[in-house]
């Protein structure tokens, strides 16, 4: 069962690469007391993710913040090193937090994994976006396979 409006963001601990090295971060830290936009991509450096999904949120970061969003998080079932490199390549700066979910722990807890083994990718996250306020989901939009319509930055802006 995938996460729904009204559900609480699952509490998990992840690792990400910061300027101070590898650090642990909990979803509680990321979501508590904040309005957060989280979008998930099937993989860093993949075509739609790199050409449209991530750049859209970088470009719309100021507009999202103007709507009361405290943080924008990009989630992918990739390792911390890949997510850091992808964020650097995508010029995210401090506009988007690049959250790796290397073991698909968070994505599984959200109920939003997909089987990418047909493409040699193994377990990955579906393409989706959600909004949470103080850890409670207020909006969730999951893309149909192969689509990029409801999880774009512009689509999320329309829901805020």
C-alpha positions in Angstrom: 0.0 0.0 0.0 1.5 3.3 -1.0 1.5 6.4 1.2 -1.7 8.5 1.0 -2.8 12.0 1.9 -3.2 12.1 5.7 -0.5 9.5 6.4 2.6 10.3 8.4 6.0 10.1 6.7 7.7 6.9 7.8 10.6 7.2 10.2 13.8 5.9 8.7 17.5 6.7 8.8 19.5 7.4 5.6 23.0 8.3 4.8 24.0 11.2 2.7 27.3 12.8 1.7 27.8 16.4 3.0 30.7 18.8 3.0 31.6 17.2 6.3 31.6 13.6 4.9 29.1 10.8 5.3 26.3 11.8 7.7 23.1 10.1 8.9 19.8 11.9 8.6 16.4 10.8 9.7 13.2 11.5 7.9 11.9 12.9 11.2 14.7 15.6 11.0 13.8 16.4 7.4 10.1 16.7 7.8 9.2 17.7 11.4 7.9 21.2 11.8 8.4 21.9 8.1 6.5 22.1 4.8 8.5 19.8 2.5 8.2 19.0 -1.2 9.7 15.6 -1.9 10.0 14.3 -5.4 11.4 10.9 -6.4 13.1 9.8 -9.6 13.9 6.3 -10.9 17.6 7.2 -11.1 20.2 9.9 -11.1 21.6 10.8 -14.5 18.7 9.1 -16.3 17.2 11.0 -19.3 13.9 12.4 -18.0 15.2 12.8 -14.5 18.2 14.8 -15.7 16.6 16.8 -18.5 13.2 17.6 -16.9 12.5 16.5 -13.4 15.5 17.8 -11.4 16.0 21.0 -13.5 12.3 21.9 -13.1 12.6 21.9 -9.3 15.8 23.8 -9.4 14.2 26.4 -11.7 11.0 26.6 -9.6 12.7 26.6 -6.2 12.0 30.3 -5.5 8.4 29.9 -6.5 7.9 26.9 -4.3 9.5 28.7 -1.4 7.2 31.7 -2.0 4.3 29.3 -1.4 5.7 28.4 2.1 7.8 25.4 1.2 10.8 25.1 3.7 12.7 22.5 1.8 12.7 20.6 -1.5 14.1 17.1 -1.5 15.0 14.9 -4.5 14.9 11.2 -3.6 16.4 8.4 -5.6 17.5 4.8 -5.0 21.1 5.6 -5.6 24.2 5.8 -3.4 25.3 9.0 -1.7 28.2 9.6 -4.0 26.1 9.4 -7.1 23.5 11.7 -5.7 26.1 14.2 -4.7 27.7 14.1 -8.1 24.3 14.4 -9.8 23.4 17.4 -7.7 26.7 19.1 -8.5 26.3 18.4 -12.2 22.7 19.7 -12.0 23.7 22.9 -10.3 21.3 22.4 -7.4 23.3 24.4 -4.9 21.2 24.8 -1.8 17.9 24.8 -3.7 17.3 21.0 -3.6 18.5 18.5 -1.1 19.8 15.4 -2.9 18.6 12.5 -0.7 20.0 9.0 -1.5 18.1 5.9 -0.6 20.7 3.4 -1.5 18.9 0.4 0.0 15.4 1.6 -1.0 14.6 1.7 2.7 12.6 4.9 2.6 11.1 4.2 -0.8 9.9 0.8 0.4 8.4 2.3 3.6 6.5 4.7 1.4 5.2 1.8 -0.7 6.5 3.3 -3.9 9.2 1.0 -5.2 9.3 -0.3 -8.8 11.0 -3.2 -10.5 13.6 -1.8 -12.9 15.4 -5.1 -13.4 14.2 -5.2 -17.1 16.5 -2.2 -17.6 19.3 -3.5 -15.4 18.3 -1.2 -12.6 17.0 -3.5 -9.9 14.7 -2.1 -7.3 14.1 1.6 -7.8 11.6 4.3 -6.7 8.6 5.2 -8.8 8.5 8.8 -10.2 6.3 10.8 -7.8 6.0 14.0 -5.8 4.5 14.6 -2.4 4.0 17.5 -0.1 4.1 17.1 3.7 3.5 19.5 6.5 5.0 18.7 9.8 5.4 15.1 8.7 1.8 14.6 7.4 1.2 14.1 3.7 -1.1 16.7 2.2 -0.6 15.8 -1.5 0.8 12.8 -3.3 1.0 12.3 -7.1 2.5 9.1 -8.6 3.2 9.0 -12.3 1.9 6.2 -14.5 4.8 4.1 -15.9 6.8 6.1 -18.5 4.9 9.3 -17.9 6.0 12.7 -16.6 2.9 14.8 -15.9 1.8 14.9 -12.3 5.1 15.1 -10.4 6.7 18.0 -12.1 7.6 21.2 -10.2 4.8 23.0 -12.1 2.3 20.4 -11.2 3.3 20.6 -7.5 3.1 24.4 -7.6 -0.5 24.2 -8.8 -1.4 22.0 -5.8 0.1 24.4 -3.2 
